Amino acid sequence: MVDIKVSITVNGTKEEKDVEPRTLLVHFLRDQLQLTGTNIGCDTSSCGACTVHLDGEAIKSCTVLAAQADGGSVTTIEGLSKDGVMHPMQQAFMENHGLQCGYCTPGMVMASIGLLNENPNPTEEEVRLGLEGNLCRCTGYHNIVKSVLAAAKK
Amino acid sequence: MTMTDNRQNTVIGTRQLRREDPALLTGEAKFTNDLNLPGALHLSILRSPHAHAAIVSIDTAAAKASPGVVAVYTGAELQSQWAGPMPCAWPVTPDMKNPPHFPLAASKVCYVGDGVVAVLATSESASRDALDLIEVEYKVLKAVVDVEEALSDANIIHEDLGTNKSYTWNLKIEATEGCVEEAFQKAAFKVSERYVQQRLLPMAMEPRAVAAVPQPFGGDITLYSSTQIPHILKVMAALTLGIPEQQVRVIAPSVGGGFGSKLDVYAEELLCMALARKHGLPVRWVEERSENSMATIHGRGQVQYVELAADKSGKLTAVRVRIKADMGAYLQLVTPGVPILGAFLYAGVYDIPHAYDFSCDGIFTTLTPTDAYRGAGRPEATYAIESAMDALARQMKIDPFELRKRNFIQKEQFPYTAFSGLTYDSGDHLQAAEKAAGLADYVGIRAQQAKQNVPGAKKRLGIGMSSYFEMCGLAPSRVLASLNYGAGGWEAATVRILPTCKVQVVTGTSPHGQGHETSWAMIASEKLGIPQEDIDVLHSDTAISPLGLDTYGSRSLPVGGVAIAGACDKVIDKARLIAAHQLECSADDLEFAGGVFSVKGSPDRAVPMAAIAFAAFTAHNLPDGLEPNLEAQYTYDPPNFSWPFGTHMCVLEVDTETGQIEILKYVAVDDCGVQINPLIVEGQVHGGVIQGLAQALFEEAVYDTDGNLKTTTLAEYLVPAASDVPSITTAHTVTPSPTNQLGVKGIGEAGTIGAASTVINAVVDALSGIGVTSMPMPASPQTVWRAIQSAAKK
């Protein structure tokens, strides 16, 4: 199949690239833009490590073709900090030891920001339910939940 | 022994945020698959779809002609690449049977996922696409799935061995000949239980990834791998590939979790290295999740027969254990040793006489090899003794906490020489258990239970406990020698004070989430009196940290952290000589505090470390015969294991109509001696507990009778999500270890060791009033419901 042209704004920069039609958004970000902060942890859209924001909404970038994001705006973990200062959610994860190995972390942070966008003052149970699409093997979630609740108070 | 702790720490024991975090939180950290390696070839591996089959023929012609494909190799075609088979470092008995195991199978496959053909292509998609074009003809043989049936040798997997049994390992301790048997004959109470430790998939969130970068003309090769063990891997890769060790460099970049699954020497690491050298180009490989389920080691996989004998007061008089341990198809790095790590713990935290009889058969099956998974042998042992203690309490009709109190090793007995000859360094089990009982409201829950668990109650309340020892901090090298382990258990550290009084700490540990950079800087800061921010921690690159034995078995702090303290001592000793020279006094007259040497009694006669560091660098005026520079290397071989301990309690409700379990409270009281960074300690406990709880309630590697793994994805294998698990109440007691200068013990595996039995004991406790006396893991709603139904029919 011939390559197709996509134009996607990523972290504020318009990127125009030729991609294979089967290219997933996550591969576009990692392989063509070298934005390797977005991780791949599974092949069934179960783990959420690849979560990014597409047009302001948290999505799993392994479930979206680059072609589907054509014309859209994507924010990845690399696009969160401003002027060398981490986003309040990133800070909350650091302050509450919400990460250990850090592999699920970019996706977890993006999902958590998405969660607070929809529900700015969640209960613990709502945080747990809201993050059920993102798996972590290190933290037991205790401090992730604590991080999100702390970020909500910021 | 009374523990007094005179340490006056200022940095150690404080909650320091992790210096690792900003890079990991911003996407700046590089995992192996993030490395940009222009021109690299991509390796993909065709894997066996059969559990047991002879390879009749392989046709790779179409794959070779596929776009982007550079080369295709069968196992037979690569056989000349290997100087020896893949390593097993732990031949637990002299006559242990170990079948040759090569990176690709040459004549037969022995599990679903066994590598058969390697494809190299210019892109990942091209190499994967070509796998579909390879034709392999197999003669399918009978799968051997059940570990106990395998022992019958009805179908032998490795014909040359003549049996499916790899080894029998015994630990029989008898004060007098026949005393175990006698104890069982005289026992007022006996329990005899069978437990199954189901196979688990470790499921580190980062699948494995490898990249090998050769220097075709220089001859050196660098291996990047998502591994816990860069140092061990370097030695083993050099031996297996026949490359001079000094030409091999191994780097573990950021590693996304391990839990033991990256404590191995894997086929893909050796394939990437061999093919990179053959083609003179970088070769990389990344694992898909479903591939990870089949080709990365599994954990657990044991059938346990446990018998306890007790006198009329419930005091244990003997323990007898028989284990059938599923090795899987081959022996990986430490596969046979995993059950042996548990062998010493089947008496748990209890004071038993010398009447202990343990025997383990290591058995081959046609399943993925097993190996160390968080806790490795010790969660299995703890599960068995703690579940059996509850069974004994039920038989005696006494409270399980009361039974434990009657059997705990008392704090006055430490250091306690156990039946096995091992010495438990320090402990206070009663204190930890009472603290947990207070936090869980043990008495209140028992009272509530009496009201709630009436006949016909829909929701039944249960409380379970588990008191554990974690034998960790692997390990005294001489003890490892007595267990036939193929390496030592020391750890190395270098502390280097730079001319500007900044510090490099070089460690042989290899963190993958444990926060060593933060904690090791804290230790060095405490010792040297230099601010943490002036200290950098270097690790996980054999060119930067050439000596080390890596991270596993909760060893990093009690071995590696103590090594850093020792290296700091050596640096301080040398600095003291320079200070004495500058102050024109005897070195013995100096005291060192807060980074400053001063003359005892004359605090104004002082010189700071910064001045000494610069003097050591310029070397203009050093004491005669003293080498310039301020650096020391120290290797610490621990005199003993470290013995963390604790008690966990779980309160839950079981819905008798649906089998659904709701955890109301989980309390973990852990004692890992002196805590360097309580923030990290708590994090380790949280994660460990949930991993143990996941074994109890959710996870199982399910195979069908043909040896096909049915749970290959995260959609089928139930790693719990945030919504599946509770928050955890953590607390601690502090009983310093007397065997090392920091007073520390390990904590990485404690949560997992305590959790599974705690949860299952709570489930059985909730249901024992309606006749349920055991509960297989995982206790899914269906399993619980069936147990209730079957008890009702009795």
Interface residues (C-beta under 8 A of the other chain):
Chain A: E20 R30 Q34 L35 T36 G37 T38 N39 I40 G41 C42 D43 T44 S46 C47 A49 T76 I77 E78 L80 S81 M86 Q90 F93 M94 E95 H97 L99 Q100 C101 G102 Y103 C104 T105 P106 V109 E124 V127 R128 L129 L131 E132 G133 N134 L135 C136 R137 C138 T139 G140 Y141 H142 N143 I144 V145
Chain B: L17 R18 E20 D21 P22 A23 L24 L25 T26 G27 E28 A29 K30 F31 N33 D34 N36 S125 M203 A204 M205 E206 P207 S254 V255 G256 G257 F259 E288 R289 S290 H512 G513 Q514 G515 L679 I680 E682 G683 H686 G687 G688 V689 I690 Q691 T713 L714 A715 V719 A721 A722 S723 D724 V725 S727 I728 G751
